[in-house]
Amino acid sequence: MGHKFAEIAFTPVIREMQAEMGSRSFYAEMDRGQDYNHQLTAKESTFITARDSFYMASVTETGWPYIQHRGGEQGFVKVLDEGRIGFADYTGNRQYVSTGNFTHNNRVALFFMDYANRRRLKLLGRVQIVPLDDQHTLAQLVDESTAVQVERGFVIEVEAFDWNCPQHITPRFTAEQVESLVTPLKAENERLHAHYQADAELRLDHGELALEITGMRQLTPRIRSFELRDPNGHELPPFQAGAHLEVPVRLDNGEIGSRHYSISSDPNNLSRYEIAVLREDKGRGGSRALHRQYQLGMQLLSSLPKGHFTLHDDQRPAVLIAGGIGITPLKAMVHQLQARGAGFHLHYLGRSKQEMAFVEVLEQSIPDHVSLYPTDQGKRLDLEPLLRALPAESVVYVCGPARLIDAVNAMAEQLKIPSERIRFERFSAESSAEDKSFEVTLAQSGQVIKVPADKSPLDALLDAGVDMPYSCKSGNCRTCAVKVLDGDVIHRDAVLTDDERNTEQLFCPCVSRALGDTLTLDI
């Protein structure tokens, strides 16, 4: 016959109604194949024993159905085998009406409900009443922990069952279920409350500028901008386009660290600064922590704006090339170039427009001065014709991934464009799979420090307790620059001039490395 529940429940009149309502073809599939849904599997057994109540319908002598709700401890309904379930009837919870009905008609229908997970098991069967003198059967139905007197038992021979779809089951929860769901949320809320109470203010030890977070915007799925103002409403210190702020952040180890972010707002509007932060999920943790911690109203003590990637101060035209989050300093340059009336064009590259911050505002404010190159649309920037067509006096500014900066520098060198006309900023220290370990000798103390392949010389010096000045850690500021007394250097900074590298023998240990096995520094 197939589905045993359908065999019992779908009487001729029910089948006629199914046909009338257009659903008969769906239910007809239940009539085919071997008999099924009449023997309990592990799925039904587990579900039944996890319940602490059920609804039970019996038939009265007058033909009326009688529905009763029966409750108990979780698992009070016992699964005896694949074809039988049962439960005990205790003093104080006597099933008089149902028991009487079963004496003349042993048919029964049960609903087992799991409201929290929106599941329902319907079961049809025939009841056998177990008297007190049948101790063997009653022993299988009684919980040992129950001290109440047993009056009888019920064993139900399963004839059919069916699971219902959850569409119209309203979720309901017991007090215990609510508590189990709410308890971890309360703990997390308390943790976050304590965390943000502790970090209502973050301060750099060398911070000079008090700021308050007065606005936040999610620019892309991973880029969030923060509006920063003076806590007392005063005008902020002036800055040059391309400048950055060093802001405090509590790292995962609990320490207060710092990160550098370019100011992307208009240098002519000193009522606020804006920084935009890309959440680097595989980074060192600073951007993740900042996204998690920075909240409206939080007070910061940051550095004053620092400018190492600044715009030229005359009327020469500018070509701006931004890759990804590298748009942030160049956006400020757009504001400043517009204000002075200088010629410029912005070339903006990204994976997709959805991941490119400030796209809409740039398209609206400078539609004739911006070209977009979203990779997902198959658009690519061809550097050779762009750089070959540069006016002789123009200056190129590049900010973005290392491969973009390297490609621009390589093409400029190939076209013999003077290096002073190509200005760039890296957001992170450049590394290479070919990096190898080497030793640094400090000339003034004679100390020798091992620099691993995966660590910068600056970090190795700091780990060894050497008191070194530093700031950006990305080769943009020259704060950590030191003189090399012996050894050849692979220069990877973006700030030292050829004269500083070759004549003054300076190198930036935050990004640069030894070409050979040793370097001797004037420290």
VENURRA-V889508 format. One record per run of one state. SS is the DSSP state (A for helix, B for strand, O for the rest). FROM is the first residue (numbers start at 1). LEN is the number of residues. If there is no record, write none. Layout:
ss;from;len
SS;FROM;LEN
SS;FROM;LEN
This chain:
ss;from;len
O;1;2
B;3;1
A;4;6
O;10;2
A;12;9
O;21;3
A;24;8
O;32;4
B;36;1
O;37;5
A;42;8
O;50;3
B;53;7
O;60;5
B;65;7
O;72;6
B;78;4
O;82;2
B;84;7
O;91;5
A;96;9
O;105;2
B;107;8
O;115;4
B;119;12
O;131;4
A;135;7
O;142;8
B;150;15
O;165;10
A;175;24
O;199;2
B;201;3
O;204;5
B;209;10
O;219;4
B;223;7
O;230;14
B;244;7
O;251;5
B;256;8
O;264;9
B;273;6
O;279;7
A;286;8
O;294;5
B;299;4
O;303;3
B;306;1
O;307;11
B;318;6
A;324;17
O;341;3
B;344;7
O;351;2
A;353;3
O;356;3
A;359;7
O;366;4
B;370;5
A;375;3
O;378;5
A;383;6
O;389;6
B;395;5
O;400;2
A;402;13
O;415;4
A;419;3
B;422;4
O;426;12
B;438;5
O;443;5
B;448;4
O;452;5
A;457;7
O;464;18
B;482;5
O;487;2
B;489;2
O;491;7
A;498;5
O;503;3
B;506;2
O;508;5
B;513;2
O;515;3
B;518;4
O;522;2
